[in-house]
């Protein structure tokens, strides 16, 4: 029965991710940002596709580090790159706020490290945990810094931060073996994915207004 729920969850994820990639690619303003968002969801799509096909071909889920993990790490890296790209357009005031909040922003990677330490203690997997922890530390730091800096894309950074906070909870539920809560938070996160593109669109609109005075 658990495998059935996993297969259904993967199918829903694939459909959701395909829709998000198409939606992101149709955006006209700040095209580069939406291309990165599309690339991120595209990576996640490929990872989930590998995960699903592996089950049907090998009659088991991938174990240890696999091709799917490369895709999921790529998912994170696209969002890190998008945050860095937005940072290049910060105003003097935004840069000042970000510098003043650097110590506060370190709370984000600290939380990531604490969660991954818990995953390792509960379910082992040192290599996978270390790789995901390193990448997510960068992602959380960049996005929280974006929230602290404020500006046109503050809502976008806050949305991304919330989405990945849900991911930390999903991993924790899996490590504890709380299957029902794992599925609940997985679907909550899928719903939250749909908030990223509107938040980016709002940021692009506000940025355009600021640029025109």
Secondary structure, DSSP 8 states (H G I E B T S, - for coil): -HHHHHHHHHHHHHHHHHHHHHHHHT--TTHHHHHHHHHHHHHHHHHHHHHHHHHHHHSS---SS-HHHHHHHHHHHHHHHHHHHHHTT--HHHHHHHHHTHHHHHHHHHHHHHHHHHHHHHH--HHHHHHHHHHHHHHHHHHHHHHHH-STTHHHHHHHHHHHHHHHHHHHHHHHT-HHHHHHHHHHHHHHHHHHHHHHHHHHHHHHHHHT-
